[in-house]
Amino acid sequence: MEFTGEYFNENANHRNCIDTVRPRTHCQDEGRARNHRGRRFLVPITVSLGIICLLLIAAIILQHFLPTTKRGYLWGPDGLFMSSELKSWSDSRQYCRERGADLVIINTEEKQRHISSFIKERVWIGLSDRENEGIMKWVDNSPLKQGFWATGQPDNYQERNEDCIELMPSDAVLENWDDRPCLENKRGICEK
């Protein structure tokens, strides 16, 4: 162990405080001075830790809101997300495609139940009869095998060219599809 002059000086001062019979004010003052120096370092450290905590909280809050405002509403590992903007069916599909996805294909009862469980508003799905009236096809060009139509749907109401399909969360889970004009604006459910 190597002893520096500082070590001896501090030990000598410490011995002076212990060995001398003079009043202890000198030693107390020296102890207070050491404590004061120690506290001077605590203030910047405490402030720095406080700032770091605030930044972490801000980052957590931002992570919570970023998916809902910038990239769409995310729903986890199943690759589903909802567009953040109201758009026509074609524009909703384009929104999905720009993000490496397409409007959702719902070809099982399980998937229909899953999607219906978190939808709170009318949304576009990837089904239409735009190419051939009355022949429903998914965005991947596969034909519709099983539908979850609301009562009386699809109806092409008053021949308004209701060629695009929405999911309506207010209806029963297995009966909530409706055909609507493709130019209506609503969010779309995308699937990667």
C-alpha positions in Angstrom: 0.0 0.0 0.0 1.4 3.4 -1.0 0.9 6.3 1.4 0.8 9.8 -0.1 1.4 13.1 1.7 -2.3 13.6 1.7 -2.8 10.4 3.7 -0.3 11.5 6.3 -1.7 15.0 6.4 -5.3 13.7 7.0 -4.2 11.2 9.5 -2.1 13.8 11.4 -5.2 16.1 11.5 -7.2 13.2 12.7 -4.7 12.4 15.4 -4.6 16.0 16.4 -8.3 15.9 17.0 -8.0 12.8 19.1 -4.8 13.5 20.9 -5.0 17.1 21.8 -6.7 18.5 24.9 -7.6 21.7 23.2 -11.3 22.3 22.5 -12.7 20.1 19.7 -14.1 23.0 17.7 -11.2 22.6 15.2 -12.0 18.9 14.7 -15.8 19.6 14.5 -15.2 22.3 12.0 -13.1 20.1 9.9 -15.7 17.3 10.0 -18.4 19.7 9.0 -16.3 21.0 6.2 -15.8 17.4 4.9 -19.6 16.7 5.3 -20.3 20.0 3.4 -18.0 18.9 0.5 -19.8 15.6 0.4 -23.2 17.3 0.3 -22.1 19.5 -2.6 -21.7 16.4 -4.7 -25.1 15.0 -3.7 -27.1 18.0 -5.1 -25.9 17.5 -8.7 -26.2 13.8 -8.5 -29.8 14.0 -7.1 -30.8 16.6 -9.8 -29.3 14.4 -12.5 -31.1 11.3 -11.3 -34.4 13.3 -11.1 -33.9 14.4 -14.7 -33.2 10.9 -15.8 -36.3 9.7 -14.1 -38.4 12.4 -15.8 -36.9 11.5 -19.2 -37.7 7.8 -18.7 -41.3 8.6 -17.7 -41.6 10.8 -20.8 -40.2 8.0 -23.0 -42.7 5.5 -21.5 -45.6 7.8 -22.1 -44.4 8.5 -25.7 -44.1 4.8 -26.4 -47.7 4.3 -25.2 -49.1 7.0 -27.4 -46.8 6.8 -30.5 -48.4 3.6 -31.9 -51.8 5.2 -31.8 -50.8 8.5 -33.4 -48.1 7.7 -35.9 -48.2 4.1 -37.0 -51.8 3.1 -36.3 -53.3 1.2 -33.4 -51.2 -1.8 -32.7 -52.5 -5.1 -31.3 -49.5 -7.2 -30.8 -47.9 -10.3 -32.4 -50.8 -11.2 -34.6 -49.7 -8.4 -37.0 -53.0 -6.5 -36.9 -53.2 -2.7 -36.7 -55.7 -0.1 -37.4 -55.1 3.0 -39.5 -54.9 6.3 -37.6 -56.8 8.2 -40.3 -60.3 8.0 -41.8 -60.0 7.1 -45.4 -62.0 5.5 -48.3 -61.6 1.8 -48.7 -59.0 2.2 -51.5 -57.0 4.8 -49.5 -57.2 2.6 -46.4 -55.8 -0.3 -48.4 -53.0 1.9 -49.7 -52.3 3.0 -46.1 -51.9 -0.6 -45.1 -49.8 -1.5 -48.2 -47.4 1.4 -47.5 -46.7 -0.3 -44.2 -46.0 -3.7 -45.6 -49.6 -5.0 -44.9 -53.0 -5.1 -46.5 -56.6 -4.8 -45.3 -57.4 -7.8 -43.1 -58.8 -11.1 -44.4 -61.2 -12.7 -42.0 -61.6 -16.3 -43.0 -62.3 -18.1 -39.7 -64.8 -17.7 -36.9 -61.9 -17.4 -34.4 -60.4 -14.5 -36.3 -63.8 -12.8 -36.6 -64.3 -13.1 -32.8 -60.8 -11.8 -32.1 -61.1 -8.7 -34.3 -64.7 -8.0 -33.2 -63.5 -8.1 -29.5 -61.4 -4.9 -29.8 -63.1 -2.9 -32.5 -65.0 0.1 -31.2 -66.0 1.8 -34.5 -67.0 0.8 -38.0 -63.9 -0.2 -39.9 -63.0 -1.4 -43.4 -61.9 -5.0 -43.9 -60.3 -6.5 -47.0 -63.4 -7.7 -48.7 -65.3 -6.2 -51.7 -67.2 -7.0 -54.9 -65.7 -4.1 -56.8 -64.6 -6.1 -59.7 -67.7 -8.2 -60.2 -71.0 -7.2 -58.5 -72.2 -9.9 -56.2 -68.9 -11.9 -56.2 -67.1 -11.1 -53.0 -63.3 -11.4 -53.0 -60.6 -10.7 -50.5 -57.7 -8.4 -51.2 -55.5 -11.5 -52.0 -58.1 -12.4 -54.7 -59.4 -15.4 -52.8 -63.2 -16.0 -52.8 -65.3 -15.5 -49.8 -66.1 -18.9 -48.2 -67.7 -17.9 -44.9 -69.3 -14.5 -44.2 -70.4 -12.9 -41.0 -73.1 -10.7 -42.4 -75.6 -8.6 -40.5 -79.2 -9.5 -41.1 -80.2 -8.6 -44.7 -76.6 -7.9 -45.8 -75.1 -7.5 -48.3 -77.9 -5.6 -49.9 -76.4 -3.0 -52.2 -79.0 -0.7 -50.7 -80.9 1.4 -53.3 -78.3 0.3 -55.8 -75.7 2.7 -54.4 -72.8 0.6 -55.4 -72.1 -0.6 -51.9 -69.1 -2.6 -53.0 -66.8 -2.5 -49.9 -67.3 -4.3 -46.6 -67.2 -2.8 -43.1 -67.2 -4.5 -39.8 -69.8 -2.9 -37.3 -68.9 -3.5 -33.7 -72.4 -2.6 -32.5 -73.9 -5.8 -34.0 -73.6 -9.4 -32.9 -70.0 -10.7 -33.3 -70.9 -13.3 -35.9 -73.3 -11.0 -37.7 -71.6 -7.6 -38.1 -70.5 -7.2 -41.7 -72.2 -4.6 -43.9 -71.6 -3.5 -47.5 -71.1 0.3 -47.9 -70.1 2.7 -50.6 -66.3 2.5 -51.0 -65.8 6.3 -50.9 -67.0 6.5 -47.2 -64.3 7.5 -44.8 -63.4 5.1 -42.0 -60.4 3.5 -40.5 -59.1 0.2 -42.0 -57.9 -2.9 -40.2 -54.5 -3.8 -41.6 -52.7 -7.2 -41.3 -49.1 -8.0 -42.0 
